[in-house]
Amino acid sequence: MDADLRALEDALLAAVRDGDLGTLDRLLSEDFVITTAGWLREPVGKRAWVDALTSHALDAYVLHDVQVRAYGSVAVALVHSTQSGTFRDAPYTHDFRYTDVWTRSTDAWQLDVRHATLLPEQQ
């Protein structure tokens, strides 16, 4: 299962990087909600988050770690990644941590809840 969830986390970031709306639609549940790492003030749903992605471009990412805790048809993934791109025309490179809640229907996992945290710069 860890490999499955790591592949899904990778596919999700690749879809954001590539602007692949079809993959995002498939991976995000209709009830999806996200708390971002500060660029959206309130938690938002699937459509609002996908629409807001146009304010920045993800150029590259490294998926460092995905730790999975499985509970039947629910899995929680603790994710660490480094991402670089542009946000409101300014370049960035940041480390993020995500807490993702995935649920499995008959044959597919979908992301239901994401909480994103921007990690402070290392000293």
C-alpha positions as CSV (number, residue, x, y, z in Angstrom):
1,M,0.0,0.0,0.0
2,D,2.8,2.4,0.8
3,A,4.0,2.2,-2.9
4,D,0.5,2.7,-4.2
5,L,0.0,5.9,-2.1
6,R,3.5,7.2,-3.0
7,A,2.6,6.7,-6.7
8,L,-0.6,8.6,-6.2
9,E,1.1,11.4,-4.4
10,D,3.6,11.6,-7.2
11,A,0.8,11.5,-9.8
12,L,-1.0,14.4,-8.0
13,L,2.1,16.6,-8.0
14,A,2.9,15.8,-11.6
15,A,-0.7,16.7,-12.6
16,V,-0.3,20.1,-10.8
17,R,3.0,20.6,-12.5
18,D,1.6,19.7,-15.9
19,G,-1.8,21.3,-15.6
20,D,-3.4,17.9,-16.2
21,L,-7.0,18.7,-15.2
22,G,-8.2,15.2,-16.1
23,T,-5.8,13.5,-13.7
24,L,-6.6,16.1,-11.0
25,D,-10.4,15.4,-11.5
26,R,-9.8,11.7,-11.2
27,L,-7.6,11.9,-8.1
28,L,-9.6,14.4,-6.1
29,S,-12.9,13.3,-4.7
30,E,-16.0,15.5,-5.3
31,D,-15.9,16.3,-1.5
32,F,-12.2,17.3,-1.6
33,V,-11.2,20.1,0.7
34,I,-7.7,21.6,1.3
35,T,-6.1,24.0,3.7
36,T,-3.1,25.5,1.8
37,A,0.2,26.7,3.2
38,G,-1.0,30.3,3.3
39,W,-1.8,31.2,-0.3
40,L,-5.6,30.6,0.3
41,R,-6.8,32.0,3.5
42,E,-9.7,29.5,4.1
43,P,-10.2,25.8,3.4
44,V,-11.5,25.4,-0.2
45,G,-13.1,22.6,-2.2
46,K,-12.0,20.9,-5.4
47,R,-13.1,23.5,-8.0
48,A,-11.9,26.5,-6.0
49,W,-8.4,24.9,-5.5
50,V,-8.0,23.8,-9.1
51,D,-9.1,27.3,-10.3
52,A,-6.6,28.9,-7.8
53,L,-3.7,26.9,-9.2
54,T,-3.6,29.3,-12.1
55,S,-2.0,31.9,-9.8
56,H,1.2,29.9,-9.8
57,A,3.3,27.4,-11.7
58,L,4.9,24.3,-10.3
59,D,8.1,23.8,-12.3
60,A,9.7,20.9,-10.4
61,Y,9.3,18.8,-7.3
62,V,11.1,16.2,-5.3
63,L,9.0,13.7,-3.3
64,H,11.3,13.0,-0.3
65,D,9.1,10.9,1.9
66,V,5.6,9.4,2.1
67,Q,4.6,7.7,5.3
68,V,1.3,5.8,5.2
69,R,-1.1,4.7,7.9
70,A,-3.9,2.5,6.6
71,Y,-7.3,2.1,8.2
72,G,-9.3,-0.2,5.8
73,S,-10.7,1.9,3.0
74,V,-9.0,5.1,4.5
75,A,-5.3,5.9,4.4
76,V,-3.5,8.9,5.8
77,A,-0.3,9.9,4.0
78,L,2.3,12.2,5.7
79,V,4.2,13.7,2.8
80,H,7.4,15.7,2.5
81,S,8.3,17.4,-0.7
82,T,10.4,20.2,-2.1
83,Q,8.8,22.3,-4.8
84,S,10.0,25.1,-7.0
85,G,8.2,27.4,-9.5
86,T,6.6,30.8,-9.6
87,F,3.9,32.3,-7.4
88,R,2.4,35.6,-8.5
89,D,5.3,36.1,-10.9
90,A,7.9,35.6,-8.1
91,P,10.2,32.5,-8.1
92,Y,10.1,30.1,-5.1
93,T,11.6,27.0,-3.7
94,H,10.0,25.6,-0.6
95,D,9.7,22.5,1.5
96,F,6.2,21.4,2.2
97,R,4.5,18.8,4.5
98,Y,1.1,17.5,3.6
99,T,-1.3,15.4,5.6
100,D,-3.5,13.7,3.0
101,V,-6.5,11.6,3.7
102,W,-7.3,9.1,0.9
103,T,-10.4,7.0,0.6
104,R,-10.8,3.9,-1.6
105,S,-14.0,3.2,-3.5
106,T,-14.5,-0.1,-5.3
107,D,-11.4,0.2,-7.4
108,A,-9.7,3.6,-6.9
109,W,-8.1,5.8,-4.3
110,Q,-9.2,9.4,-4.2
111,L,-7.9,12.3,-2.1
112,D,-10.5,13.7,0.2
113,V,-8.6,16.0,2.6
114,R,-5.3,17.8,2.3
115,H,-3.6,20.0,4.9
116,A,-0.5,21.7,3.6
117,T,2.2,23.3,5.8
118,L,5.2,25.3,4.6
119,L,8.3,24.2,6.5
120,P,10.6,27.0,7.8
121,E,13.9,27.5,6.2
122,Q,16.7,25.2,7.6
123,Q,19.2,27.1,9.7
